[in-house]
Amino acid sequence: MSGRRPAAGLLTVALLAGVLAGCAGGSKEPALDTYTAEEIFKKGELELATGKRPKNALVYFQEVERLYPYTEYAKRALIMQAYTHHKAKEYPEARDAAQRFLDFYPGDEDAPYALYLMALSYYDQIDDVGRDQGITFQALSGMRDVIETYPDSEYARSAILKFDLAFDQLAAKEMEVGRYYLKRRHYTAAINRFRVVVQDFQTTTHTAEALHRLVESYVALGLNDEAQTAAAILGYNYQSSPFYEDSYRLLKGKGLSPEAKGESWLRTIYRQMVKGEWL
């Protein structure tokens, strides 16, 4: 899930490898302050490309910024610090470095990447659906910032994809909790969770199952109008889904059929999703 390197970070590995090979005769390497900004920067790139621990490259990028502040290489070294922290899975540190870059160089060509990297540092922490989803909300917020601030950038396209995946993650969490309640016959609590998916996460992959679970829950409570309306929405939008087949079979066994009935919250969803009446 990691992002690509910034455009300015092209490696000149072969050249630097030759320089380092010439110093491999056992003599102590000169102090970094005897090198130019470019030479130190390339040392960091080489270490990042060939070393086993990304963090080992950090000292070079940090020294460029310390020894040669306000230079082009200091600017490039800062975005590389953010990238290196992220590669090392040091996400808070990656966000801090990326934010410093945006504070110092808001109009730079790598600013979209810095903002994307901040969002990515949350996205790459999203764990399985059984965990707290606060990180997922932060990832969504960050990806939305990228999409809205730099809509024409290459990072916006990636952010849209990851936004959709994170959005789906939130719906999955609601479904997991809803199934837990449904299995234990806590139908009202289950309905509340499935309702969130149907109302707030209609574009995710979980909507069909949420509607079916609503049918199951409402039938169990004897709320037939709501069960029939949920099945009608399911049939209109997901007629080929196994979930619709299960709902249809369940209703048929009760002498019922999928149709919009009553004036519950589902009737409003029916008007929106089936009839296109949003007002």
C-alpha positions as CSV (number, residue, x, y, z in Angstrom):
1,M,0.0,0.0,0.0
2,S,2.9,2.3,0.1
3,G,3.2,5.3,-2.2
4,R,5.7,5.8,-4.9
5,R,8.8,7.9,-4.5
6,P,8.6,11.6,-5.3
7,A,9.5,12.7,-8.8
8,A,12.7,14.5,-7.5
9,G,14.1,11.4,-5.9
10,L,15.8,9.7,-8.8
11,L,18.8,7.6,-7.9
12,T,22.3,7.9,-9.3
13,V,23.4,4.6,-7.7
14,A,26.1,3.5,-10.1
15,L,28.1,6.7,-9.7
16,L,27.9,6.8,-5.9
17,A,28.7,3.1,-5.7
18,G,31.9,3.8,-7.5
19,V,32.8,6.6,-5.0
20,L,32.1,4.4,-2.0
21,A,34.1,1.5,-3.5
22,G,37.1,3.8,-3.7
23,C,36.8,4.4,0.0
24,A,36.6,0.7,0.9
25,G,40.3,0.3,1.5
26,G,39.9,0.3,5.2
27,S,40.4,4.0,5.8
28,K,37.9,5.9,7.9
29,E,35.2,7.7,5.9
30,P,35.5,11.5,6.2
31,A,32.9,13.3,8.2
32,L,29.7,14.2,6.4
33,D,30.4,17.9,6.6
34,T,33.3,17.5,4.2
35,Y,30.8,16.4,1.5
36,T,28.6,18.5,-0.7
37,A,24.8,18.5,-0.3
38,E,24.5,16.5,-3.4
39,E,27.0,13.9,-2.3
40,I,25.3,13.4,1.1
41,F,21.9,13.2,-0.6
42,K,23.1,10.6,-3.0
43,K,24.5,8.6,-0.1
44,G,21.1,8.6,1.5
45,E,19.5,7.5,-1.8
46,L,22.0,4.7,-2.1
47,E,21.5,3.5,1.4
48,L,17.7,3.6,0.9
49,A,17.9,1.6,-2.3
50,T,20.4,-1.0,-1.2
51,G,20.3,-1.2,2.6
52,K,18.2,-3.5,4.7
53,R,17.0,-0.9,7.1
54,P,15.4,2.3,5.7
55,K,16.1,4.2,8.8
56,N,19.9,4.0,8.1
57,A,19.3,6.4,5.2
58,L,17.6,9.0,7.5
59,V,20.9,10.4,8.9
60,Y,22.0,11.4,5.4
61,F,18.8,13.3,4.6
62,Q,18.7,14.9,8.0
63,E,22.3,16.0,7.7
64,V,21.6,17.6,4.3
65,E,18.9,19.7,5.9
66,R,21.1,20.6,8.8
67,L,24.3,21.4,6.9
68,Y,22.8,23.0,3.9
69,P,19.5,24.7,5.0
70,Y,17.4,26.7,2.5
71,T,19.0,24.9,-0.5
72,E,17.3,22.8,-3.1
73,Y,18.8,19.6,-1.7
74,A,17.5,20.5,1.8
75,K,14.0,20.7,0.4
76,R,14.4,17.4,-1.4
77,A,16.0,15.8,1.7
78,L,12.9,16.8,3.8
79,I,10.4,15.0,1.5
80,M,12.8,12.0,1.4
81,Q,12.7,12.0,5.2
82,A,9.0,11.7,5.1
83,Y,9.2,8.9,2.5
84,T,11.9,7.1,4.5
85,H,9.9,7.2,7.8
86,H,6.9,5.8,5.9
87,K,8.9,3.1,4.4
88,A,10.2,2.2,7.9
89,K,6.5,2.2,9.1
90,E,7.2,5.1,11.4
91,Y,3.9,6.7,10.5
92,P,3.7,9.6,13.0
93,E,7.2,10.6,12.1
94,A,6.3,10.4,8.4
95,R,3.4,12.7,8.9
96,D,5.5,15.2,10.9
97,A,8.1,15.4,8.1
98,A,5.5,15.7,5.4
99,Q,3.7,18.4,7.3
100,R,7.0,20.3,7.7
101,F,7.5,20.1,4.0
102,L,4.0,21.5,3.3
103,D,4.6,24.3,5.8
104,F,7.9,25.3,4.2
105,Y,7.2,24.6,0.6
106,P,3.4,24.7,0.0
107,G,3.7,25.5,-3.7
108,D,6.3,23.0,-4.5
109,E,5.8,20.3,-7.1
110,D,6.1,17.6,-4.4
111,A,3.5,19.2,-2.2
112,P,0.7,16.9,-3.6
113,Y,3.0,13.9,-2.8
114,A,3.6,15.2,0.8
115,L,-0.2,15.6,1.4
116,Y,-0.8,12.1,-0.1
117,L,1.9,10.6,2.1
118,M,0.2,12.0,5.2
119,A,-3.1,10.4,4.2
120,L,-1.2,7.2,3.2
121,S,0.4,7.0,6.6
122,Y,-3.1,6.6,8.1
123,Y,-4.4,4.3,5.3
124,D,-1.5,1.9,5.7
125,Q,-2.4,1.5,9.4
126,I,-5.9,0.3,8.7
127,D,-6.1,-3.1,10.3
128,D,-8.8,-5.8,10.2
129,V,-12.4,-4.9,10.7
130,G,-12.4,-6.1,14.3
131,R,-10.3,-3.1,15.4
132,D,-11.2,0.5,16.2
133,Q,-11.9,2.4,13.0
134,G,-10.7,5.8,14.1
135,I,-7.6,5.4,11.8
136,T,-10.0,4.6,8.9
137,F,-11.8,7.9,9.4
138,Q,-8.5,9.8,9.4
139,A,-7.4,8.0,6.3
140,L,-10.7,9.0,4.6
141,S,-10.3,12.6,5.7
142,G,-6.7,12.6,4.4
143,M,-7.5,11.1,1.0
144,R,-10.4,13.5,0.6
145,D,-8.0,16.4,1.2
146,V,-5.7,15.1,-1.6
147,I,-8.7,14.7,-4.0
148,E,-10.0,18.2,-3.3
149,T,-6.7,20.1,-3.1
150,Y,-5.0,18.4,-6.1
151,P,-7.7,17.0,-8.2
152,D,-5.6,16.8,-11.4
153,S,-2.6,15.2,-9.8
154,E,-1.6,11.5,-10.2
155,Y,-2.1,11.2,-6.4
156,A,-5.7,12.1,-6.7
157,R,-6.4,9.0,-8.7
158,S,-4.8,6.8,-6.2
159,A,-6.5,8.7,-3.4
160,I,-9.9,8.0,-4.9
161,L,-9.3,4.3,-5.1
162,K,-8.0,4.2,-1.5
163,F,-10.9,6.4,-0.3
164,D,-13.4,3.8,-1.7
165,L,-11.5,0.9,-0.1
166,A,-11.4,2.7,3.3
167,F,-15.1,3.6,3.0
168,D,-15.9,-0.1,2.4
169,Q,-13.9,-0.9,5.5
170,L,-16.2,1.2,7.6
171,A,-19.2,-0.5,6.2
172,A,-17.6,-3.9,6.9
173,K,-17.3,-2.9,10.5
174,E,-21.0,-2.0,10.8
175,M,-21.8,-5.3,9.2
176,E,-19.6,-7.3,11.6
177,V,-21.3,-5.8,14.6
178,G,-24.7,-6.2,13.1
179,R,-24.2,-9.8,12.4
180,Y,-23.0,-10.3,16.0
181,Y,-26.3,-8.8,17.3
182,L,-28.4,-10.7,14.8
183,K,-26.8,-14.0,15.8
184,R,-27.7,-13.4,19.4
185,R,-31.3,-12.3,18.4
186,H,-30.8,-8.7,19.5
187,Y,-32.8,-7.6,16.5
188,T,-33.2,-4.0,17.2
189,A,-29.5,-3.5,17.8
190,A,-28.8,-5.4,14.6
191,I,-31.2,-3.3,12.6
192,N,-29.5,-0.1,13.8
193,R,-26.2,-1.3,12.3
194,F,-27.6,-2.5,9.0
195,R,-29.5,0.7,8.7
196,V,-26.3,2.7,8.8
197,V,-24.9,0.6,5.9
198,V,-28.0,1.1,3.8
199,Q,-28.3,4.8,4.5
200,D,-24.7,5.9,4.7
201,F,-22.7,3.3,2.7
202,Q,-24.9,2.6,-0.3
203,T,-22.0,2.6,-2.7
204,T,-20.1,-0.2,-0.9
205,T,-20.1,-3.9,-1.5
206,H,-22.0,-4.6,1.7
207,T,-25.4,-3.0,0.8
208,A,-27.0,-6.1,-0.6
209,E,-26.2,-8.2,2.5
210,A,-27.3,-5.3,4.8
211,L,-30.7,-5.3,3.1
212,H,-31.1,-9.0,3.4
213,R,-30.1,-8.9,7.1
214,L,-32.8,-6.2,7.6
215,V,-35.3,-8.6,6.0
216,E,-34.3,-11.3,8.4
217,S,-34.4,-9.0,11.4
218,Y,-37.8,-7.4,10.6
219,V,-39.4,-10.8,9.9
220,A,-38.1,-12.0,13.3
221,L,-39.8,-9.0,14.9
222,G,-43.0,-9.5,12.9
223,L,-42.5,-6.1,11.2
224,N,-43.7,-7.3,7.8
225,D,-44.0,-4.0,6.0
226,E,-40.4,-3.1,6.7
227,A,-39.2,-6.6,5.7
228,Q,-41.1,-6.5,2.4
229,T,-39.8,-3.0,1.6
230,A,-36.2,-4.0,2.3
231,A,-36.7,-6.9,0.0
232,A,-38.2,-4.7,-2.7
233,I,-35.1,-2.4,-2.6
234,L,-32.9,-5.5,-2.6
235,G,-34.7,-7.0,-5.6
236,Y,-34.6,-3.8,-7.6
237,N,-30.9,-3.2,-7.1
238,Y,-29.5,-6.7,-6.6
239,Q,-31.9,-9.1,-8.2
240,S,-29.2,-11.5,-9.2
241,S,-27.7,-11.5,-5.8
242,P,-27.9,-14.7,-3.6
243,F,-29.0,-12.4,-0.8
244,Y,-32.1,-11.5,-2.8
245,E,-32.9,-15.1,-3.4
246,D,-32.6,-15.8,0.3
247,S,-34.8,-12.8,1.2
248,Y,-37.4,-13.8,-1.4
249,R,-37.5,-17.4,-0.1
250,L,-37.9,-16.2,3.5
251,L,-40.8,-13.9,2.6
252,K,-42.5,-16.5,0.4
253,G,-42.4,-18.9,3.4
254,K,-44.3,-16.3,5.4
255,G,-46.8,-15.7,2.6
256,L,-45.3,-12.3,1.8
257,S,-43.7,-10.8,-1.3
258,P,-41.2,-8.0,-1.9
259,E,-43.0,-4.7,-2.2
260,A,-42.8,-1.2,-0.8
261,K,-45.3,-0.9,2.1
262,G,-45.7,1.4,5.1
263,E,-44.0,4.7,5.8
264,S,-40.8,3.6,7.6
265,W,-37.3,4.9,6.9
266,L,-37.0,2.2,4.3
267,R,-39.8,3.7,2.3
268,T,-37.7,6.8,2.0
269,I,-34.8,4.7,0.8
270,Y,-37.1,3.0,-1.7
271,R,-38.2,6.3,-3.1
272,Q,-34.6,7.4,-3.5
273,M,-33.0,4.2,-4.9
274,V,-35.9,2.9,-6.9
275,K,-38.0,5.9,-8.0
276,G,-35.2,8.5,-7.9
277,E,-37.2,10.8,-5.6
278,W,-34.6,12.6,-3.5
279,L,-36.6,15.5,-2.4
